[in-house]
């Protein structure tokens, strides 16, 4: 009898220990929802972006997590549709102890979630896209367009055109057409280009292309008739390859078409006859096939058949963007741990502090294996974007060649636009700017 009781007690203790251990392991997971679009007309852009996210999270776990805290994630398919993005947010925000941060992967979804995230106390991270004025952290406490915005993309894009012409003064008298995706994303280019047109004396024509961008006969007929000096392409998914095909059909030189990062991936140009000479200005990162982190993903994951997608996409521009976006999500938590407890799971509010106090210097970029495709990034209470760097890449028919030095969005252009838009938001929403004490919390 005593032996039986001892065995029962030992078994109970083992069950309790196992349950406690499992509970502890579960508590040591940081949850990152992923709003992805692997289906629909934009899937060729969304799939590598999502794979970069997932591979980076897998890589972090393979290296021991975030100071011992494992990364957990769950994908929710949006099809790049705003309503589905909102549904995914509502379904995932409270799962697994609560979302750490949301990355929308869509400017339209960002617009829909900006106020929801603030109300729920969940950060919204939109590196190089989203709501441009959310760079003002004194107004948008929970929003983070880290390392860039669409306004920064537009500004560095027109700088590159000026560079190709021999200087910004050479823009005077030129005719420039903006061919843009008729969505919140595409429209973000207009304010910056309008200011630059007035400043430099070029004629700006804006031509929208309806979703998903496969019908461009009329826009390219207008371009053929107006004969602009340059076309600025703000496309997404199939719109980009369609634009390059229409340019060839109408005889418009591809070396006078300049895109931005959503128009500068392999899927936009591969298999497109005559795409050679087309350039895109990419807010960091660009392609990184030879980067240390890409080689680490191949060796750690793909060599074991554990990669999220095709092996040959590792290092491509959109894949690297997903990888970089995931890195920002993780590094914000790592930074928060320095203040609130190393090796602990961070709440969304604690993670928000981390995103607001990022300091990813050159040394850290080398440690992350990203120093050849990125520049240092730092944020603050006032500045939720930080420095915004871009480089131009030109398609040679097989690969993208770097075709500019690092370009920096001009604060003289950006800051007045930012202040005006943020002030309007404050007035419209009847808000007040954050006090110094709030910034320190």
N, C-alpha and C positions, 0 to 999 in steps of 0.2 A: 504493500500500500504506500509506504513511504517513498519507495522507488518510483511508483506511478505518479505520485504527487510531484516528486522532484522533476520527472520528465515533463509533466504538464506545465509546471512553473517555468522550466527552461524553455519549452516551446513558446509559452506566452511571452516570455522575455525576448525571444528571438523574433516573434511576430512584431512586438512593440518596437524593437530596435530597427527592424526592416521598415516598418511603417514610418518611424521617425526619420530614418535615413532618406526614405523616398520623399517624405514631406520636406526635409531640409534641401534635398536636391532640387525639388520643384521650386522652393523659395529662392533658390540661387539661380534663377533664370530671369533674364531681362527680355521682355517681350516687345518685338518690333513688328507691327502689322505692315504688310506690303500691299499697296493698291497697284496692281499690275494690269497690263493689257497685252495678253499673249494671243488674243483673237481679234478679228475685225480688220478693217482696212489699214490700221496703223500697227498691226502685229509685227511687220518686219523691223519696225523701230522699237517696239515695246519689248519683244522677246529678248534681244541681247542686253537691253537695259536691265531687265528683271534678272537675267542670268548673272550679270555682274554683281547685283545686290546679293543674291543667294550664295554665290561662290565666296564672296568676302565674308559673309557670316559664317560659312562653313570653315573658312580658313582661320578665322578668329577662334572658333571652338577647337579646331585642331591644335592651336597653339596655347590652349588653356583658358580660353574665354577672356572676359574683361576683368583682369586680376582675380581669376577664379570663378567669375560669374558667367555661366554659359549664356549664349545668345539663343533666343527662341523667336521664331517668326511664323507667320501664316499669311499666305497670299489670298487676295480676293480679286477676282477678275472684274474689271470695270469696262473693258472694251473701249476705253477712252471716253466713256459717256459720263457726263456730270451727275445725272440722277443715280446711276449705278455706283459712282464714287461715294456719294452721300450715303447710300444704303450700306456700302462696305464699312464706311466710317462708323455708322451707328451700330453695326453688328460686331465690330472688332474692338471698339474703344474700351469696353469693360472686361474683355477676355483675359485670362491668364494673369489675374492680378492687376490688370489695367495697362493700356498702351503707354509705352515710353514716349513715342513721338510718331507722327504720321508724315510720310512723304507721299505727296499726291500723284506725282508723275504727270500732272496735267494742270495747266493754268486755269482752265474752267473749273475743275474740281477745287483748286486752291481758292478761287473766288468764293465758292460755295461753302468752304470749310473754315475760312479765316475767322469768322465770328463764332462759329460753333466751337472751334478749338480754344478760343479765348474764354468762352463761357464755361467749357468743361475743364479748363486748366490743362490742356494737352498741347505741347509744341507742334507747330506745323513747319516742317523743314522743306525748303524749295531751292536747293542750290542751282543758281543760274537760270531760274525760271520763276513763274508765279506772279505775285502782286509786287510790282517794282517798288512802290512807296513803302512796303513793309520793311525796307532797310532801316527805316526810322524806328529804332527800338524804344524810344520814349513814347511812341504812340502805339506801336504794334508789339506789345510785350511778348506775345506767344508765337510770333512769326519770324522766320529766319531764312532769307534768300542768301545763304552763305556763299561767299566767293563770287557772286555775280547776280545779275538780273537781266531781264530782256532789254531794259534800257541800256545797260552796260554792253550788251551784245550789239545793239543798234549803233552805239557810239564808236565802239572799236571797229565795227564793220565799215562805217563811213570813213574812219581814219585810214583803213587799209586802202580804200578806193583813192583817197587823197595821196597816199604813198605811191600807188601805181601810176598816178598822174604826174608825180614829181613834186608834190607838196599840197597842203590844204588850200593854198591860194589858187591852185590850178582848178579847183572846183567851180570857180566863178564862171557863170554862163553855161555850165554843163546841164544836160537833161538827164535826170535820174528817175527811174521808175521803181517803186516798191511793189513787188508782186507778193501778196500776203495771203495766208490762210485766214479765211473770214471767221475768226474765232477770237476769244480773249487773248490768246497767245499772239496771233498775227497782228492784232491791233496795237499791241504794246510797243511796236516799233515806231508808230506814227509821231508821238510827242517829241521824241529825241530828234528824229529826222527833220521834223518841221522847224525846230530850233536851229539845227545845223544848216538847213536850207536858207533861212533868213540871215544867219551869220556869214555864210560863205557865198551867198548869191547864186545858188544853183536852183534849177526848176525841178520841183518834186511832184511826181504823179503817183497817186496811190490806186492800185488795182486789186480788189478783193477776188479771191477764188473760193467758191463754195465747197463745203465738205462733200466728199473726201478729197477732191482735187483732181479728179480724172477728166473733167471737162474744162479744157483751157483753150479751146479754139478761139473764142471771142477775145479773151485777154491778149493772146499772142497776135491776133489780127490788129488789135489796138497798138501793141508794141511795134509791130512792123510798120504801121502807118506813122507813129510818132517818132520813131527812130531815136530812142534814147541813147546816151553815151554808155550808161551802165544800167543793169537790172539788178536790184537787190532782192534775193529770193528768201522769203520767209515761209517755207513750206514745211510739211510734215508727212511722213509716210509716202504713199504713192504719188502725192502731189509733186515731190521733188524730181523723181525720174520722169514723170510726165512733162514737167516744165523743160527739162533738158532735151527731151525728144521733140517737143514743140519748137524749141529754140533752133534745133537743127533743121526742122522742116521749114521754118520761116527764114532760115539763113542768118539768124542772130549769133554772133560769135560767142562761144562758150567762155572764152577768156575775159569777156566783159559781163559775166554773170558772177555775182558774189553772194554766197549764202551765209547763214549763221549756224550755230551748232545743231539745231534740229534738222538742218539741211546738209549736214556734212558727214554722213556715215557711209560705210561701204555699200549698204543696201540701196543708197540713193544713186550710185554711179556704176556699180558692177553690172556688166551686161548691157549697159546703155551705150550704144554706138555714138561716137563723137563727143563723149563727155570730157575728153582730155582738155585740159586748160581751165576747167571750172575750179573755182576756189571757194572755200568756206572759212569764215573766221570763227574759231571755236573758243568760247569762254572755257577755261580749263575744266577737264583735261582734254588732250587730243589723243590720237592713237598711241598705244604704248606696248606694242608687240615685244619690244626688247627690254621693257621695264622689269625691274627686280620682282615686283609684285606679280606680274603676269607669269614670269618663270616659276615663281613660288606656287601659284595656283596650279600650273601644269604639273609640277613635280608632286605636290601634296594631294591634289584632288583628281585631276584627269588621269594621272598615271595609275590610279586605283579605280578608274571608271566611276568616280564620285562627283564629277563636274556637273553643273546644272544644265549645260547646253553643249553645243558642238565645240570640240576642241579648237577648231580653227578660228572661232570668233573671239577667243581670249586675247585681249589686247586691242581689239577694234574700238573705235571712238565711243560708240554707244555702250558697249560692254564696260569700258573704262569709266564712263559716266555713272553707271550703276554701281560699280565698285567704289568710286569716289564718294557717291552719295551715302553708301553704307558705311564707309570709313568715317564720314562726318557724324553719322548717327552714333557710332561706337565711341568715337573720340570725345563727343560731348558727355557721354556717360562716364568715360574714364576721367575726364576733367572734373565732373561732379563728385566722383568718388574721392578726389583729393581734398574736397571740402567736407563732405558728409559721411565718409567712411569707406576706405579702400576695401575692395572685395565684397561690398554690400550691394544689394539690388537698389537701384535708385527709383524714387517716385518720378512721375512726370514733372512735378514742380522742381525737384532737385536736378533732373536732367536739363530742364529749361535754363537753370543757372549755368550749367556746363556749356550749353550752346551759346550763351551770352558772354562767356569768358574763355572762349577758345584761344589757344596760342600755339598753333601748329607751325613751328619754325623749321628752318632748313634741316636741322639735325633730326627732328622728328620725322620729316618727310623721307629722309634717308633710311631711318629705321623702318618706316612703313613700306619702303621700296617704291616711292612715288616721286622722288626728287627730280626725275628727268621729264615728267609730264605735268608737274604742278609747281606753283610758287607758294611761299608761306601765306598762311591765312590767320587772321586774328579778328575777334569780334569784341564788342563792348555794349554797354547799355544803350548808348546813343546810336551805335552803328552795328546793326545785325547782319550786315553784308560783309564788311571788311574790304580789303583791297581786291579789285577785280581785274584779272589778267587774261589776255587772250592771245592766240597766235593764229595766223592764216596758214592753211594747208591747200595745196593744189594737186588735183588728180592727174597723174601722168598716164593713165590707162590701166595701171596695175596696182599702184599704191599711192598713198597721199604723201607728198613732199612738203616739208616745212617751207613756207614762202614768205615769212616775215619774222622780225624780232618780236619780243613780247610787246603787246599793246596794252595800254592802261586806259580804262574809262576816265574821261576828263571830269574832275570834280566841278570845274567851272560850268559845265553843261549839266551835270547830274544834280548837284546840290540845290539849285533853284527849283528844278522840277520836283525834286523830292520834297522840299519844304512846302511848296504850293499844294501838292497832292496830299501830303500828310496833314497840313493845316485844314484843308477842305474836309478831310475825313473826320478830324476832331470836331469841326463845326457841325457837320451833318449828323454825326452820331452823339453830339453833345457830351464829348469826353473831355478829360483834362490830361495833360502830359504827365508822365511819371515823375514823382519827386525824387530827389537825391537819395532819400532813405530807402525808397523802393528799389532803386538801382543797386544799392549795397546789400539788399536782402537775398 
